[in-house]
Amino acid sequence: DGEALDRLSEELLILTEALRTEIRLQRLYEDSDRPDAAEAARRRVRELLARQRELIGRIAARVRKTPVPPEGRVPGTARGVGGPSRRLGPKPVVRQELPEAVRLGLDWLRRHQDEDGKWDCDGFMKHDGGGPLCDGPGFARYDPGVTGLALLAFLGAGQTHRGGEFAGPVRQGLRYLKQIQDPEGCFGDRGDRHFVYSTAVCALAMSEAYGLTGAPLFKQSAQAGIDFLVKAQNPYLAWRYGVRPGDNDTSITGWCVAACKSGKTAGLRVPPGPFDGARAWLDKVTEPEYGRVGYTARGTGPARTEAMID
């Protein structure tokens, strides 16, 4: 019951945020003399208010420990997929003591996280204090993707926002990702030509967070990220830079497939297109004799400068 109450409360927070947005839109449309748009916004506000009242009632019922109406299908199961009952949705988190090397690595990440939740690619050294500075600064435009990678390290060790030694950094990092996600589901600034890379990594992190906890707070963001990746995929093939750019590469495709697979395992809506297209691309760029997979075409080398390939 405690976990169910937690989920309902998080869903109410999401709903309240959406309600505030619709009210602002309603006022904006009214001020701009757009009666049709204003009426549509008012209708959505009424629907959200009704849903809000329903959620508050269910939360109150949980608090009073009185029975609530059935909520439909049992969460985390899907009938007719791979047998009578194939497990989908949130995965159980097994709490265990972290190996010392893992704990030290996660502690380094914790100490180099910014207050707003991100990991700063070109400024992480500012957290080193009076000791020797860490080296290897990167580029600021990759903050979203690197933040997603850091979160995957925590989540892979079973650390979530709900518990564990590093619940705080995980919570802050996921909050940052939600804040930089646009309405279409893209994470970060599209001014960087590699933004689909960042979105794939962030969508993977958000899907893992939802899959581990079942928190509705992350479900909407994870689903939006997956939806954006589906939209960005080239028809019947794979991904590269931008939305349906026409060319493909194996590197970014791997990240996009990983995000879609994680979303599917967590019970999110993922059509077959991402997997069918990626399979078609890999068939196209794989040398049949040796199994070597090309980067942008069959026989092409890795994404490295010529001087670094060896």
C-alpha positions in Angstrom: 0.0 0.0 0.0 2.9 2.4 0.7 4.4 1.9 -2.7 1.0 2.3 -4.4 0.4 5.5 -2.4 3.9 6.7 -3.5 3.0 6.1 -7.2 -0.4 7.8 -6.9 1.3 10.9 -5.3 3.8 11.1 -8.1 1.1 10.8 -10.7 -0.8 13.6 -9.0 2.4 15.8 -9.1 2.6 15.2 -12.9 -1.0 15.9 -13.4 -0.8 19.1 -11.4 2.1 20.3 -13.6 0.1 19.5 -16.7 -2.9 21.4 -15.3 -0.8 24.5 -14.6 0.5 24.4 -18.2 -3.0 24.2 -19.6 -4.2 27.1 -17.5 -1.4 29.2 -18.8 -2.2 28.2 -22.3 -5.8 29.0 -21.8 -5.0 32.5 -20.6 -2.5 33.0 -23.5 -5.1 32.0 -26.1 -7.8 34.2 -24.4 -5.4 37.2 -24.5 -4.5 36.6 -28.2 -8.1 36.5 -29.3 -8.2 32.8 -30.3 -11.6 31.6 -29.1 -11.3 28.1 -30.6 -7.9 27.4 -29.0 -9.1 28.9 -25.7 -12.2 26.7 -25.6 -10.0 23.6 -26.4 -7.7 24.6 -23.5 -10.7 25.1 -21.2 -11.9 21.6 -22.1 -8.6 20.1 -21.3 -8.5 22.0 -18.0 -11.9 20.5 -17.1 -10.7 17.0 -17.9 -7.5 17.4 -15.9 -9.4 18.8 -12.9 -11.7 15.8 -13.0 -8.8 13.4 -13.1 -7.1 15.4 -10.3 -10.2 15.0 -8.1 -10.3 11.2 -8.9 -6.6 10.8 -7.9 -7.1 12.8 -4.7 -10.0 10.5 -3.8 -7.9 7.4 -4.5 -5.1 8.8 -2.4 -7.5 9.6 0.5 -8.9 6.0 0.2 -5.4 4.6 0.5 -4.6 6.8 3.5 -7.8 5.6 5.2 -6.9 2.0 4.2 -10.3 1.5 2.6 -10.9 -0.5 -0.5 -10.5 1.3 -3.8 -12.0 0.3 -7.2 -10.0 -2.2 -9.3 -7.5 -0.5 -11.6 -7.7 -3.0 -14.4 -4.8 -5.1 -15.6 -2.2 -6.1 -13.0 0.8 -3.8 -13.5 3.8 -5.4 -15.0 2.1 -8.3 -16.8 1.1 -8.7 -20.4 -1.1 -11.5 -21.7 -0.6 -13.2 -25.0 3.1 -12.2 -25.3 5.6 -15.1 -25.1 3.1 -17.3 -23.2 0.3 -17.0 -20.7 2.0 -14.3 -18.6 5.3 -12.6 -19.6 6.7 -10.2 -17.1 7.0 -6.6 -18.2 7.2 -3.3 -16.5 9.1 -2.5 -13.3 11.9 -4.9 -12.4 12.5 -5.8 -8.8 15.6 -4.1 -7.3 17.7 -6.5 -5.3 19.5 -4.5 -2.6 23.0 -5.7 -1.9 26.2 -4.2 -0.7 28.1 -2.5 -3.5 31.6 -3.8 -4.4 34.2 -1.3 -3.1 35.4 -0.4 -6.6 31.8 0.4 -7.7 31.1 2.4 -4.6 34.2 4.5 -5.1 33.4 5.2 -8.7 29.8 6.2 -7.8 31.1 8.4 -5.0 33.4 10.2 -7.5 30.4 10.9 -9.7 28.4 12.1 -6.7 31.2 14.5 -5.7 31.4 15.9 -9.2 27.7 16.5 -9.8 26.4 20.1 -10.1 23.7 21.4 -7.8 21.2 21.5 -10.7 21.7 17.7 -11.1 23.8 17.6 -14.3 27.4 16.4 -14.8 29.3 19.3 -16.3 31.5 18.1 -19.2 33.9 21.0 -19.3 33.6 22.2 -15.6 33.6 19.1 -13.4 37.0 20.0 -12.1 35.5 22.8 -10.0 34.4 20.2 -7.5 38.0 19.1 -6.7 38.5 21.7 -4.0 42.1 22.1 -2.8 43.4 18.8 -4.1 44.8 18.0 -7.5 42.4 18.8 -10.3 41.0 16.0 -12.4 41.8 16.4 -16.1 40.1 15.7 -19.4 37.5 18.4 -19.8 35.0 17.9 -22.6 32.4 20.1 -24.3 29.5 21.7 -22.7 27.1 20.7 -25.4 27.4 17.1 -24.2 26.2 17.7 -20.7 22.8 15.9 -21.3 24.3 12.8 -22.7 27.1 12.5 -20.1 24.5 13.1 -17.4 22.5 10.2 -18.8 25.7 8.0 -18.8 26.4 8.9 -15.2 22.8 8.0 -14.2 23.1 4.7 -15.9 26.1 3.9 -13.7 24.0 4.5 -10.6 21.0 2.7 -11.9 23.0 -0.3 -13.1 24.3 -0.7 -9.5 20.7 -0.7 -8.3 20.7 2.8 -6.9 17.4 4.6 -7.4 15.7 7.8 -6.2 13.8 5.8 -3.6 16.7 4.3 -1.7 20.3 3.3 -1.6 23.4 5.1 -0.7 23.2 7.4 -3.7 19.4 8.2 -3.9 20.1 12.0 -3.8 22.3 12.2 -6.9 20.0 9.9 -8.8 17.0 12.0 -7.9 18.7 15.3 -8.9 20.1 13.8 -12.1 16.7 12.5 -13.3 15.1 15.8 -12.3 17.6 17.6 -14.5 16.8 15.3 -17.5 13.1 16.0 -17.1 13.8 19.8 -17.1 15.8 19.8 -20.3 13.3 17.6 -22.3 11.2 19.4 -24.8 7.5 18.7 -25.6 8.5 16.3 -28.4 10.6 14.2 -26.1 14.0 15.4 -27.2 16.6 15.9 -24.4 18.8 18.9 -24.6 19.6 21.6 -27.2 18.9 20.6 -30.8 21.6 23.2 -31.9 24.2 20.4 -31.4 24.2 18.1 -34.4 24.7 15.1 -32.2 21.5 15.7 -30.2 20.0 12.3 -31.1 22.9 10.7 -29.4 22.2 12.6 -26.2 18.5 11.8 -26.4 19.1 8.1 -26.9 21.3 8.0 -23.8 18.9 10.1 -21.7 15.9 8.0 -22.9 17.7 4.9 -21.9 18.5 6.3 -18.4 14.9 7.4 -18.0 13.5 4.1 -19.1 15.8 2.2 -16.7 14.7 4.5 -13.9 11.0 3.7 -14.7 11.7 0.0 -15.2 13.5 -0.2 -11.8 10.9 1.8 -9.8 7.6 1.9 -11.7 7.4 5.6 -10.7 4.9 7.5 -12.9 7.1 10.5 -12.5 9.5 9.0 -15.0 7.0 7.0 -17.2 5.8 10.1 -19.2 9.4 11.3 -19.8 10.6 7.9 -20.7 7.7 7.3 -23.1 8.2 10.7 -24.7 11.9 10.0 -25.2 11.2 6.7 -26.9 8.5 8.3 -29.1 11.0 10.9 -30.3 13.6 8.2 -31.2 10.9 6.4 -33.2 10.1 9.6 -35.0 13.8 10.3 -35.7 14.5 6.9 -37.2 14.9 6.7 -41.0 12.1 4.8 -42.6 12.8 1.1 -42.6 16.5 1.6 -41.6 18.3 3.2 -38.7 19.5 6.5 -37.2 22.1 9.2 -37.5 22.2 12.9 -36.8 18.8 14.7 -36.8 15.3 13.6 -37.4 15.1 11.2 -40.4 18.3 12.6 -42.0 18.5 10.0 -44.7 21.9 8.5 -43.7 22.6 6.0 -41.0 25.4 4.9 -38.7 25.8 1.8 -36.6 27.2 3.7 -33.5 24.1 5.9 -32.8 21.8 3.0 -33.8 23.2 0.9 -31.0 22.2 3.5 -28.4 18.7 4.0 -29.9 18.1 0.3 -29.9 19.3 0.0 -26.3 16.8 2.7 -25.3 13.9 1.1 -27.2 14.7 -2.3 -25.7 14.8 -0.9 -22.2 11.5 0.9 -22.8 9.9 -2.3 -24.1 11.1 -4.3 -21.1 9.7 -1.7 -18.8 6.3 -2.0 -20.4 6.4 1.3 -22.5 4.8 1.5 -26.0 7.5 0.6 -28.5 6.4 -0.3 -32.0 8.3 -3.0 -34.0 9.8 -0.4 -36.4 13.0 0.4 -34.4 14.0 -3.2 -34.1 13.0 -4.2 -37.7 14.9 -1.2 -39.1 18.0 -1.7 -37.0 18.1 -5.4 -38.1 17.8 -4.4 -41.8 20.6 -1.8 -41.3 22.9 -4.4 -39.7 22.2 -6.9 -42.4 23.1 -4.2 -44.9 26.5 -3.2 -43.4 27.7 -6.6 -42.2 30.3 -8.4 -44.3 28.9 -11.9 -44.8 32.3 -13.6 -44.8 33.9 -12.3 -41.6 30.9 -10.7 -39.8 32.6 -7.3 -39.6 30.1 -4.5 -39.2 30.6 -1.2 -41.0 30.1 2.2 -39.5 28.2 4.1 -42.2 28.4 1.4 -45.0 29.7 -2.1 -45.4 33.5 -2.0 -45.2 33.8 1.4 -43.6 36.1 1.8 -40.6 35.3 3.3 -37.2 34.4 6.9 -36.4 38.0 7.9 -35.7 40.6 10.1 -37.4 43.0 8.2 -39.7 45.9 8.8 -37.3 44.0 7.1 -34.4 42.5 4.1 -36.1 45.4 1.8 -35.4 
